[in-house]
């Protein structure tokens, strides 16, 4: 495991089990996820699996001041495309010429 971490630039740290104070960053992230789920669920606690990906997506699109980079881009290597991006791209496309389309058919 040490070789894998070194190869991939991972700073692996071992912390005490069941001791939240020893791993503050992870616990803070877990708290953010819990708060997001609580707001998204609005009392429907048993439906959390349906909402977890939406909450994570929202977190990944929030740029923290510390890194000044979107977590989505750090995780996947490219900027996220939201549905608005897709709509704008469609609006910028030139309209089809019906005569040209029928000639190609």
Residue, then its C-alpha position, 0 to 999 in steps of 0.5 A: x500500500x505504501x508504494x501505491x500511495x507514493x506512486x499516486x501522490x497520496x499522503x496516507x495517515x493512520x488515525x485512532x479508530x472511533x476518535x473523531x478528533x484525530x481526523x478533523x478534515x474527514x469529520x468536517x467533510x462527513x458533517x457537510x455531507x450529513x447537513x446536505x442530506x438532512x436538508x435534501x431529505x426534509x424528514x424522509x430519512x429512509x430515502x437517503x440513498x436516492x439523494x447522496x449523489x446529488x449532495x456530493x455533486x453539490x459539494x464538488x461544485x463548491x470552490x473552497x477558499x483554501x484550494x481555489x479549485x473546484x473539488x469536481x475538477x480535482x477529482x475528475x480532471x476536468x470542469x463539471x458540465x451542468x445542465x445550463x451549459x448544455x442548454x447554452x451550447x444548444x442555443x449557440x448552434x446554428x439552425x438547421x437548413x431544411x433543404x440541406x438536411x433533405x438533400x443529405x437524406 
